[in-house]
Amino acid sequence: MIQVQAFESLGRFRNEWLNARHHFSFGHYHDPERMGVGGLRVWNDDEIAPGQGFDPHPHREMEIITYVRQGAISHEDSLGNKGRTEAGDVQVMHAGTGIVHAEYNHESEPTRIFQIWIQPNQRGVAPGWGSREFPKGGASTLTALADGRPGADGTALPLYADAAVLAGTLQKGQSVRQTLRPGRVLYLVPATGAVTVNGVAVNTRDGATITGEAELEIVATEDAEVVVVDVVG
């Protein structure tokens, strides 16, 4: 089954520096029918104005993945970590027993990110942070950017969760296949462009919940960049 949540139907928040859409209930947006998918709890689509960002604030017991769609995000935290993650790359923060962090757009253009929260399957771990560049062009499969599933090969950023964040860049007409193991669910969002998933249309920044499909064929109907979370259902 493939259920599509249209971008225009997502939750909304806007102030003078942040323009956000919420795929699931978050902050002041609450929809009891949109509380997450399996272990995936948050998927925020944020646009941050130049010179602005999220001031220091705490988190505990959550895996927080930031996928940068445009511009760059600069991170700093209570462990002394500092880093700048550019468009197309990903950072992972293990909130664990507790961490305070800030995320700023120090660029001259808006920064656009997906912020993804996944519930951990290990609690009480030491907090941590990491980022990595990932090539996504020309691949015949989706690339694991962050991966905590059993059997993960260690090439992706680690997660303290039975989950993975995958991505791929497809040219119009190109397709990739992705398997879905029993008991798991995929949540797919085209960051740009549009695709079909087993014939079902998913447009730019829509969200598609995919269950009970043993194999998926993802076909780009436009040049597209696709981000997928694979979690226990």
N, C-alpha and C positions, 0 to 999 in steps of 0.2 A: 504494500500500500504506500502511495506517495501523496502526502498532503502538503499543499503549497499555501504559505502565508504571504500574501502580497505585501510588497514594501509599503504601500500607502495605508495598509491596515495596522502597521506596527505602532507600538506606544511611542509617545513623543515627549521630549523635554527640550526647552530652549531658553537660554539667557543671553547676556551680552557677549559671551565668548564660547559657549558650547551649544552645538546643535546635535541632539542625540535622538536616535531611534532605538527602541527596545524590542527585540524579538520575543522576550519573555518578561514577566512581571519584574519590575526593578524600581526602587525609589518610590516616587509618587504614582507611578503607573502600576496598577494592579488589575489583573485579569485572572480569575480563578481557573480559567481554561488554558492559560498560558503560563505555567509555573516551571517550565523546563522540560527536557526530554531525557529520560534516564538520568545519568549522572551529570548531564549538561544543564547548568542552572542559569547562566547569564550569557547572552550574546548581544552586546551593545554596538551600535554603528554610530561612532562619534566623529564629529568634525570640530576641531579645536582651532580657535583663531590664533594668528601669529602673536607670539609673546605672552601667551596665556597657558593655563593648564591646571592640573589637579594638585593643590597644595598638600603637604604631608598629612597622611591619614593612615590609620591602622587596619590590618587584616589578620585573621587567624583561620587555620584549617581550610584552605582553599587553594586550588591550583589556578593561577591567573595567567592567561596567555594573551599577548597583544600582537596582533597581525597588522602591520603598517601598510595601508593602501596608497597613501600619498604623503609626501613630505617626510618628516622624521619625528620621532618622539625621544626625548631625553629623560633618562631615569636616574633617580638617586634614592637611596634607602638607608635605614638605620644600621645596616651592616657595613656601610661604607662603599657599597657598590655604586658606580656611576657608569653610564653608557648611553650611546645614541644609536637608535635602531632606525634604519632607513626603509623606504617603501620596498615592499616585496620580501622583507625579512621579518623575523619573529623574535619575541622575547618571552621568557617564562619566569614567573615568580612563584616560588613555593612559600605560601604564607605560614604554613606549619604552626609552630608554637607562638608565633606572633612576629610581625614585621611592620614598620612604618615606612611608607614610600611616597614619592611625589613623581608626577609625570608632566613634563612641560613641552610645549611647542616653542622652541627657540628659533624657528625658521622664519623666513619672510613671507611664506605662503601658508594657507590653512593645512593642517595635518589631519588626515582621515585614517581612522583605525577601526578594526574590529577588536573589541575587548571581550574575551571569552573566559567564563569561570566554570571550572569542572570540580565537582566534589571529590576529594581524595579518597582512596581506599586504604591509606595509611595515615593514622593520626599521630600527633606528637613528634613529627619529624623536625629537624632543624630547618629554619627558614633559609631561603637561598634565591639566587637570581642568575640568569644567563641569557645570552642572545646569540643569534647565529645568522649568517647569510645562507640563502638556499637558492640554487639554480632551479628554475621551474620550466624553462622553455625547451621544446623539442622532445619531451619525455612521452612515452607511450602509456605511462601509468601516473597516478598521483604520487607525489613525494611526501613522505612523513616528515613533518617539521618538528613535532614534539610527540613523544610516544612512550606510554607506560604500559602497553599491553604485554601479556606474557609472550616471550619470544622476540621482543623488540631487539633489533640488531645493534643498537648503540650508536647509529649514525645520526639520529635525531636528538634534540634536546630531551632530557628525561622528564617524566611526569610521575608523581606519586598518585597515579590513578590508572585504572584499567580503561584507558582511553587514548586516542591519538588525534592530532590535528594534521590534516593533509591538505595539499594544495597542488594546483596544476594550471598552466597557461595553455590554452587551446586556440588554434587558428580556426576560422570559420570552416565548418565541414569536418574538422578533425574530431576524433572520438577516443575515449578511453573506457576501459572496463574496470569495474571495481566489485569485488565480492563482498557479501555481507553475511557474516557467520550467524548461526541461530542464536537467538537471545540478545542480539545487539541491534542498535538503531544508528542510523546516520542522519546528521543534520547538515544540509548543503546550502551554501549561499554563493551565487555569482557576485564577486566583488565588482566586476565589470562584465559587460556583454550579456549574453543569454545562452541557455543550453536547453536541451531536452534530456530528461532522465527516464529511460524506458518509454520514450514517446510523450512524456508529460512536460509541458513547457514551464521553465523556471527563468524568470527575467531578472534583470539587474537588481541585486540587493533584496530580492524575495528570499524567503526561507522555506526549504523543503524538508519535511520529516519523512524518513524512509524506513519502513519496517516490512518484514516478511518477504523481501525480494532477495533471492539467493545471489543473483548477479545483476549488476547495473551496467547499462551502456549510456555513457554521458556524451552527448553530441553537441558541439558548439554550433548554434545557429547564427551567432556573430562571434567575432574574436572575443574570447572570454578568459577571465581569471576566476578560478573556482576554489573555494575554501570549504573543507568538509571536516566535521567532527564525528568520530566513530566511538561510541560509548556502549556500555552495558545498558540494555533496555529496562 
